Amino acid sequence: MSSTELPSVSAASVLPKVAPVRVGEGERLRSVGLPGITLTVRSRAAVREGLPPALYVHGLGGSSQNWSQLMAELDGLVDSEALDLPGFGDSPPPDDGDYSVTGHARAVIRYLDAAGRGPVHLFGNSLGGAITTRVAAVRPDLVRTLTLISPALPELRVQRSAVPTALLGVPGIASLFTRISRDWTAEQRVRGVLGLCYGDPGMVTPEAFRHAVEELERRLQLPYFWDVMTRSSRGIVNAYTLGGQHGLWRQAERVLAPTLLVYGGRDQLVGYRMAQRAARAFRDSRLLSLPDAGHVAMMEYPETVAAAVRELLADAGELGELGQPGEAAGAGAGGSGDAGAVRGRRAVEADGFGRGGVGGARGSRGGGSVSTVSDADGAGAGAGSGSGAGGDGNDDTNAGS
């Protein structure tokens, strides 16, 4: 047989057998084969028919598990699916080895086109925020609303605590780090990740910590683990250097979908100061400021983030198709009903401010505040400040950056 006649072999067909991925209550996993990639999709059964679809994209080193708490909070509002990006979670590496932001965005678009679920309510955290920003800019037909939690958009002055993550993309650094950390236990590694990603890692429950350790032990058995981390880190750095119409900030300006921006005051990977720039860049945006959250607010404050999403959908006119918008979203844009009350209670627990309703917090400059920016009003988004408890120790703590 000549070399041209050799059968093709996909990455998915030669993967080692490792422990199964944990599936939470009410969730299911399925594998979706597409040209050049195989994606694992985590979903929840829709509470009723006719709910609008939602898709969630995790960050560097994370997985679809990062969205389990928020997806549960949004039951009855959207039909939720979360992807494991190629090479992450339970998805094998892509056949072409492309881990650039564009490559990941292409995988998301390919899935949405094949599934026929678009347009969706699109969510992204960190690297996933950069990916979904690009998706929303180049394929506006696929996106109804966009929710970005600590999106990895370019910063001129990167925080010192984020430098080691960026250095992973430098040739040789990953192998050096692997040698240095050879004797580190999974528990030590997880504590380091939680310290970097959570506003208050001490709030993580023992059960959640154990699940995170089990997931990391599973991933460390995968021969491509460090290669994926290295190449994806390099992809973020490369995306930061792109200029012109391909630059992420320029693409943010092109996003047409109503956008919710969520920033944490204790985020060690994405600067809190970037919240104002992001609120100005996205043409129809609102900002949720959580002073005591870290890099993964959807895991630390899922109720608060879910309430802000409900208001986003209500203001965007996306709740009418549910048939019972009052039940699903409280008072909607007014923020004085159930949704606002939930956020108010959560704000008391989280940062001691207790703003009451979402509407009451709009434009204020306190903890857990929400403000809106659009082409029409040109108003600045209120940035929060304050102190308080931090995260609530939710499950699935294999947080990505």
C-alpha positions as CSV (number, residue, x, y, z in Angstrom):
1,M,0.0,0.0,0.0
2,S,1.4,3.4,-1.0
3,S,1.6,6.3,1.5
4,T,-1.2,8.0,-0.3
5,E,-3.5,5.0,0.4
6,L,-3.0,4.9,4.1
7,P,-6.3,5.4,6.0
8,S,-6.6,8.6,8.0
9,V,-6.6,8.3,11.8
10,S,-8.2,10.9,14.0
11,A,-6.9,12.0,17.4
12,A,-10.1,10.7,19.1
13,S,-9.4,7.1,17.9
14,V,-6.0,6.7,19.7
15,L,-6.7,8.3,23.1
16,P,-5.7,6.4,26.3
17,K,-8.4,5.1,28.6
18,V,-8.7,7.3,31.7
19,A,-11.3,7.6,34.5
20,P,-14.7,8.9,33.3
21,V,-15.6,12.5,33.6
22,R,-18.0,13.3,36.5
23,V,-21.6,14.1,35.4
24,G,-23.7,16.2,37.8
25,E,-27.3,15.6,38.8
26,G,-29.6,16.5,35.9
27,E,-26.8,16.5,33.4
28,R,-25.7,14.3,30.5
29,L,-22.7,14.1,28.3
30,R,-22.6,13.2,24.6
31,S,-19.8,13.1,22.0
32,V,-20.3,15.0,18.8
33,G,-18.1,14.1,15.8
34,L,-17.4,16.9,13.3
35,P,-14.9,17.3,10.5
36,G,-11.4,17.4,12.2
37,I,-12.7,17.6,15.8
38,T,-14.7,15.6,18.3
39,L,-16.5,17.6,21.0
40,T,-17.9,16.5,24.3
41,V,-21.2,18.4,25.1
42,R,-22.6,18.7,28.6
43,S,-26.3,19.5,28.7
44,R,-29.3,19.7,31.0
45,A,-32.8,18.4,30.1
46,A,-35.0,21.4,29.2
47,V,-37.7,22.1,31.8
48,R,-40.2,22.5,28.9
49,E,-40.3,22.7,25.2
50,G,-39.6,25.9,23.3
51,L,-36.8,27.3,25.6
52,P,-34.2,29.4,23.7
53,P,-30.9,27.6,23.3
54,A,-27.8,28.6,25.3
55,L,-24.1,27.6,24.8
56,Y,-21.3,28.0,27.3
57,V,-17.6,28.1,26.6
58,H,-15.0,27.6,29.3
59,G,-11.5,29.1,29.9
60,L,-7.9,27.9,29.7
61,G,-7.5,24.7,31.7
62,G,-11.2,24.6,32.4
63,S,-14.0,22.4,31.1
64,S,-17.8,22.3,30.7
65,Q,-18.0,21.4,34.4
66,N,-17.2,25.1,35.2
67,W,-20.8,26.0,34.0
68,S,-22.8,23.4,36.0
69,Q,-23.9,25.7,38.7
70,L,-25.0,28.5,36.4
71,M,-26.7,26.1,34.0
72,A,-28.8,24.8,36.9
73,E,-29.6,28.3,38.0
74,L,-30.9,29.1,34.5
75,D,-33.2,26.0,34.3
76,G,-36.6,27.1,32.9
77,L,-35.0,30.1,31.2
78,V,-32.8,28.6,28.6
79,D,-32.0,25.2,27.1
80,S,-28.3,24.8,28.2
81,E,-25.4,23.1,26.6
82,A,-21.7,23.6,27.5
83,L,-18.8,22.5,25.3
84,D,-15.4,21.0,26.2
85,L,-13.1,22.8,23.8
86,P,-10.8,20.6,21.7
87,G,-8.2,19.1,23.9
88,F,-9.9,20.2,27.2
89,G,-12.3,18.3,29.5
90,D,-13.3,15.1,27.7
91,S,-12.8,16.4,24.2
92,P,-9.8,15.0,22.3
93,P,-7.2,17.3,20.6
94,P,-8.2,18.6,17.2
95,D,-6.7,16.8,14.2
96,D,-4.9,20.0,13.0
97,G,-3.5,20.9,16.4
98,D,-4.8,24.5,16.1
99,Y,-5.4,25.9,19.6
100,S,-5.5,29.6,18.6
101,V,-8.4,31.7,19.6
102,T,-9.5,31.6,16.0
103,G,-9.2,27.9,15.9
104,H,-11.3,27.5,19.0
105,A,-13.9,30.0,17.7
106,R,-14.0,27.9,14.5
107,A,-14.8,24.8,16.6
108,V,-17.7,26.7,18.3
109,I,-19.1,27.9,15.0
110,R,-18.7,24.5,13.4
111,Y,-20.7,23.0,16.3
112,L,-23.5,25.6,16.1
113,D,-23.8,25.3,12.4
114,A,-24.0,21.5,12.6
115,A,-26.4,21.4,15.5
116,G,-28.7,24.0,14.0
117,R,-29.3,25.5,17.4
118,G,-28.4,29.1,16.6
119,P,-28.9,31.8,17.3
120,V,-28.0,31.1,20.9
121,H,-27.5,32.9,24.2
122,L,-23.7,32.6,24.2
123,F,-21.6,32.6,27.4
124,G,-17.8,32.7,27.7
125,N,-15.3,32.9,30.6
126,S,-11.7,34.0,30.3
127,L,-10.2,32.4,27.1
128,G,-13.8,31.4,26.4
129,G,-14.7,35.1,26.6
130,A,-12.2,35.9,23.8
131,I,-13.5,33.0,21.8
132,T,-17.1,34.0,22.1
133,T,-16.3,37.6,21.4
134,R,-14.8,36.5,18.1
135,V,-17.8,34.3,17.3
136,A,-20.2,37.1,18.0
137,A,-18.2,39.5,15.8
138,V,-17.8,37.3,12.7
139,R,-21.1,35.4,12.9
140,P,-23.7,37.7,14.4
141,D,-26.4,35.4,13.0
142,L,-25.5,32.8,15.6
143,V,-25.7,35.0,18.7
144,R,-28.8,36.4,20.5
145,T,-27.1,37.7,23.6
146,L,-23.5,37.5,24.8
147,T,-22.4,37.1,28.5
148,L,-18.7,37.5,29.2
149,I,-17.3,36.6,32.6
150,S,-13.7,38.0,33.0
151,P,-13.1,37.8,29.3
152,A,-9.4,37.5,28.2
153,L,-9.2,40.7,26.1
154,P,-5.9,42.4,25.6
155,E,-4.3,44.4,28.4
156,L,-1.4,46.7,28.1
157,R,-0.4,46.3,31.7
158,V,-0.9,42.6,32.5
159,Q,-1.2,41.7,36.2
160,R,1.8,40.1,37.7
161,S,-0.2,37.1,38.9
162,A,-1.2,36.5,35.2
163,V,2.4,36.4,33.9
164,P,3.1,32.7,34.7
165,T,0.0,31.7,32.6
166,A,1.2,33.7,29.7
167,L,4.7,32.3,30.1
168,L,3.3,28.8,29.4
169,G,3.2,29.8,25.8
170,V,6.9,30.5,25.6
171,P,8.8,27.5,24.0
172,G,10.5,25.4,26.7
173,I,8.7,26.9,29.7
174,A,6.1,24.2,29.9
175,S,8.7,21.4,29.9
176,L,10.7,23.3,32.5
177,F,7.7,23.8,34.7
178,T,6.8,20.1,34.3
179,R,10.3,19.1,35.6
180,I,10.1,21.6,38.5
181,S,6.6,20.5,39.6
182,R,7.2,16.8,39.0
183,D,6.8,16.0,42.7
184,W,3.8,18.2,43.4
185,T,0.7,16.4,44.4
186,A,-2.7,16.9,42.7
187,E,-3.9,18.5,45.9
188,Q,-1.1,21.0,45.8
189,R,-1.8,21.9,42.2
190,V,-5.5,22.3,42.8
191,R,-4.9,24.6,45.8
192,G,-2.7,26.8,43.5
193,V,-5.4,27.0,40.9
194,L,-8.1,27.8,43.4
195,G,-5.9,30.5,44.9
196,L,-5.4,32.0,41.5
197,C,-9.0,31.8,40.3
198,Y,-11.2,32.3,43.4
199,G,-11.8,35.5,45.3
200,D,-11.8,33.5,48.5
201,P,-10.6,29.9,47.9
202,G,-11.2,29.1,51.6
203,M,-14.9,29.0,50.8
204,V,-14.6,25.9,48.6
205,T,-16.2,22.9,50.2
206,P,-14.2,19.7,51.0
207,E,-16.4,17.8,48.5
208,A,-15.8,20.4,45.7
209,F,-12.1,20.2,46.4
210,R,-12.1,16.5,46.2
211,H,-13.9,16.5,42.9
212,A,-11.4,19.0,41.6
213,V,-8.5,16.8,42.6
214,E,-10.1,13.8,41.0
215,E,-10.5,15.7,37.7
216,L,-7.0,17.0,37.7
217,E,-5.6,13.5,38.4
218,R,-7.6,12.3,35.4
219,R,-6.3,15.0,33.1
220,L,-2.7,14.5,34.1
221,Q,-2.9,11.0,32.7
222,L,-3.6,12.4,29.3
223,P,-0.4,12.6,27.2
224,Y,-1.5,15.8,25.5
225,F,-2.4,17.7,28.7
226,W,0.6,20.1,28.8
227,D,0.8,20.4,25.0
228,V,-2.8,21.7,24.9
229,M,-2.2,24.1,27.8
230,T,1.0,25.4,26.2
231,R,-0.5,25.9,22.7
232,S,-3.7,27.5,24.0
233,S,-1.6,29.9,26.2
234,R,0.4,30.8,23.1
235,G,-2.9,31.3,21.2
236,I,-4.0,33.9,23.8
237,V,-0.7,35.8,23.6
238,N,-0.8,35.8,19.8
239,A,-4.4,37.0,19.9
240,Y,-3.3,39.9,22.1
241,T,-0.8,41.0,19.5
242,L,-3.2,41.1,16.5
243,G,-4.1,44.5,15.3
244,G,-6.5,45.9,12.7
245,Q,-9.9,44.3,12.2
246,H,-8.7,41.0,13.6
247,G,-7.8,42.6,17.0
248,L,-10.1,41.5,19.8
249,W,-11.0,45.0,20.9
250,R,-11.9,45.9,17.3
251,Q,-14.0,42.8,17.1
252,A,-15.7,43.7,20.4
253,E,-16.8,46.9,18.8
254,R,-18.4,44.9,16.0
255,V,-20.6,42.8,18.3
256,L,-24.2,43.6,17.7
257,A,-25.8,41.3,20.4
258,P,-26.8,42.8,23.8
259,T,-23.8,42.0,26.1
260,L,-23.5,41.4,29.8
261,L,-20.0,41.9,31.2
262,V,-19.1,40.4,34.6
263,Y,-15.9,41.4,36.4
264,G,-14.5,40.4,39.8
265,G,-12.6,42.8,42.0
266,R,-10.3,40.1,43.2
267,D,-9.6,38.7,39.8
268,Q,-5.8,37.9,39.6
269,L,-5.9,37.0,35.9
270,V,-8.0,39.7,34.2
271,G,-7.6,43.3,35.5
272,Y,-10.7,44.7,37.2
273,R,-9.7,48.0,35.6
274,M,-10.6,46.6,32.2
275,A,-14.3,46.5,33.0
276,Q,-14.7,50.2,32.0
277,R,-13.0,49.8,28.7
278,A,-15.0,46.7,27.9
279,A,-18.3,48.5,28.8
280,R,-17.3,51.2,26.3
281,A,-16.2,48.8,23.6
282,F,-19.3,46.6,23.4
283,R,-22.0,48.8,21.8
284,D,-25.0,47.5,23.8
285,S,-23.5,46.5,27.1
286,R,-24.2,46.3,30.8
287,L,-21.7,45.7,33.6
288,L,-22.1,43.5,36.7
289,S,-19.3,44.4,39.2
290,L,-18.6,41.9,41.9
291,P,-15.9,43.3,44.1
292,D,-15.2,40.1,46.0
293,A,-15.3,37.7,43.1
294,G,-12.3,36.3,41.4
295,H,-11.9,35.0,37.9
296,V,-14.8,32.5,37.8
297,A,-17.8,34.5,39.1
298,M,-20.2,32.0,37.6
299,M,-18.8,29.4,40.1
300,E,-18.5,31.8,43.0
301,Y,-21.8,33.7,42.6
302,P,-24.0,31.7,40.3
303,E,-27.3,33.1,41.7
304,T,-26.1,36.7,41.2
305,V,-24.8,36.1,37.7
306,A,-28.0,34.2,36.8
307,A,-30.2,37.1,38.0
308,A,-28.2,39.5,35.8
309,V,-28.7,37.1,32.8
310,R,-32.4,37.1,33.5
311,E,-32.5,40.9,33.3
312,L,-30.4,40.9,30.2
313,L,-32.8,38.6,28.4
314,A,-35.8,40.5,29.7
315,D,-34.4,43.9,28.4
316,A,-33.5,42.3,25.1
317,G,-37.0,41.1,24.7
318,E,-35.9,37.4,24.8
319,L,-38.4,36.2,27.4
320,G,-41.6,36.7,25.4
321,E,-41.3,33.3,23.8
322,L,-41.3,31.6,27.2
323,G,-44.9,32.3,27.6
324,Q,-44.6,33.2,31.3
325,P,-41.9,35.9,31.5
326,G,-43.0,37.1,34.9
327,E,-42.5,33.6,36.3
328,A,-39.2,33.1,34.6
329,A,-37.6,36.5,35.2
330,G,-39.3,38.2,38.1
331,A,-40.1,41.8,37.1
332,G,-37.9,41.9,34.1
333,A,-36.3,45.2,33.3
334,G,-37.7,46.9,36.3
335,G,-35.7,44.8,38.6
336,S,-38.2,45.0,41.5
337,G,-39.6,41.5,41.3
338,D,-38.3,38.0,42.1
339,A,-35.1,38.3,40.1
340,G,-34.1,41.5,41.7
341,A,-34.9,40.2,45.1
342,V,-32.7,37.2,44.6
343,R,-29.8,39.3,43.5
344,G,-30.4,41.6,46.4
345,R,-30.2,38.8,48.9
346,R,-27.2,37.4,47.2
347,A,-25.5,40.7,47.3
348,V,-25.9,40.8,51.1
349,E,-24.3,37.4,51.4
350,A,-21.5,38.2,48.9
351,D,-20.3,41.7,49.7
352,G,-22.5,43.2,52.4
353,F,-24.2,45.8,50.3
354,G,-27.7,44.3,49.6
355,R,-28.7,46.5,46.8
356,G,-32.3,45.4,46.7
357,G,-33.3,44.9,43.1
358,V,-31.3,44.8,39.9
359,G,-33.0,48.0,38.7
360,G,-32.2,49.7,42.0
361,A,-28.6,48.9,41.6
362,R,-28.3,50.3,38.1
363,G,-25.8,53.2,37.8
364,S,-24.8,52.9,41.5
365,R,-21.1,52.6,42.5
366,G,-21.2,49.8,45.1
367,G,-20.6,46.1,45.4
368,G,-22.6,43.9,43.1
369,S,-23.8,46.8,41.0
370,V,-25.2,46.6,37.5
371,S,-25.2,49.5,35.0
372,T,-26.0,49.7,31.3
373,V,-24.1,51.2,28.4
374,S,-25.5,51.6,24.9
375,D,-25.1,53.7,21.8
376,A,-28.2,55.6,22.9
377,D,-27.2,56.8,26.3
378,G,-23.4,56.6,26.2
379,A,-23.4,56.4,29.9
380,G,-20.4,55.0,31.8
381,A,-20.7,51.6,33.6
382,G,-20.5,51.7,37.4
383,A,-17.6,49.9,38.8
384,G,-18.0,48.3,42.3
385,S,-15.8,48.4,45.3
386,G,-16.2,46.9,48.7
387,S,-15.3,43.9,50.8
388,G,-17.0,40.8,52.0
389,A,-17.2,37.0,52.0
390,G,-16.1,35.9,48.5
391,G,-17.1,32.7,46.8
392,D,-19.8,30.3,48.0
393,G,-17.8,27.1,47.5
394,N,-19.7,25.6,44.7
395,D,-18.9,22.3,43.1
396,D,-16.9,21.6,39.9
397,T,-13.8,23.7,40.9
398,N,-11.6,22.7,38.0
399,A,-11.5,26.4,37.2
400,G,-9.8,27.6,34.1
401,S,-8.0,30.8,33.5
